[in-house]
Amino acid sequence: MNNLGVEPLVHGGSLSKQVSQQLERIIANQTVPVGDKLPPEGALCDLFGVSRTVIREAITHLKSLGLVETRRGIGTRVLRSTPLQQQAAKKIRLSTIEDILNILELRLAIEPEVAALAATRHDDQDKQRLEELHIKFIQAYKDTTQARDEDLAFHAGIAQATHNPAFVTIYEQWDVGTIPRAKLMSVESEPQTSYQYLEKVGQEHADILEAILARNARAAHAAMYQHLNRAYKTYSAYK
C-alpha cells in the first residue's frame, strides 16, 4: 500500500534523482518522522518500481544531505527533516565543559516543557515510537556502547510527540555531541562505572516515559528537569 504519497516516476529522466526528490519531500513533510526508519530497500523498490541500484543511489544522496543514516542490519533512519546546508543555525559542537554546561542549561529551559506538552498531546503512534526508542537505548548500553545516538533519538522522539515542528527543528540542529558523556567517561570512568551511570539514565528515561504515557504533564515536567539537572551537576564537577 502506498501510504507515503509516492507519485509515478517519469521515464526518460534520472530515476534516482526522482526517487531522492520524493523521499526528500516525504521526510520534509514528516510523513516519516525524525527518528523513524524509511521502508526497507526491497519495499522501496516495489513502491517506486525501480531497481535496488536506483534506491541505493537515492539513499546515498539523502545521506549526503545529512537527512538519513544507514546501519547494517538496522535500516535507514531519518536524522532531520531539513538538509544540513539549508539549516539557518550552525551545528553545535561541544568541546569543553563550559560548552556542555551551556547546552544543558538551554535544555533545562526547554525540555521539561517539551515533556509536559508531549504528555498532553501524544497519540498512539507517538506512544509506540517512544516505547521503541526507550527499548533501543536500554539495548544499546547493555551492549556496552555509550548509547549516545539512542539517547538523542529518545529526546527527539519526545519533541516529535508535541506535534510542534518548531521543537523538532531545535533537535535537528543538534548531533550526538549534545550527549557528550563518552568524551569524559572514556577517560575518567571504569567500564562498570560507565554502565551504572547509563543504567541510571535509563531509569530516568523510564520515569519520563511513564509520566508522558500517563498524560501527567506535571510529572513529565518534573522527571525531565530532574534528569537534566542531575547531568548538569555531574558535569559541573569536572570544572
Sequence and secondary structure as in RCSB ss.txt:
>XXXX:A:sequence
MNNLGVEPLVHGGSLSKQVSQQLERIIANQTVPVGDKLPPEGALCDLFGVSRTVIREAITHLKSLGLVETRRGIG
TRVLRSTPLQQQAAKKIRLSTIEDILNILELRLAIEPEVAALAATRHDDQDKQRLEELHIKFIQAYKDTTQARDE
DLAFHAGIAQATHNPAFVTIYEQWDVGTIPRAKLMSVESEPQTSYQYLEKVGQEHADILEAILARNARAAHAAMY
QHLNRAYKTYSAYK
>XXXX:A:secstr
   S      TTS HHHHHHHHHHHHHHTTSS TTSB   HHHHHHHHT  HHHHHHHHHHHHHTTSEEEETTTE
EEE  SS GGG SS      SHHHHHHHHHHHHHHHHHHHHHHHHH  HHHHHHHHHHHHHHHHHHHTTS  HHH
HHHHHHHHHHTTT HHHHHHHHT  GGGS HHHHHHHH  HHHHHHHHHHHHHHHHHHHHHHHTT HHHHHHHHH
HHHHHHHHHHHTT 
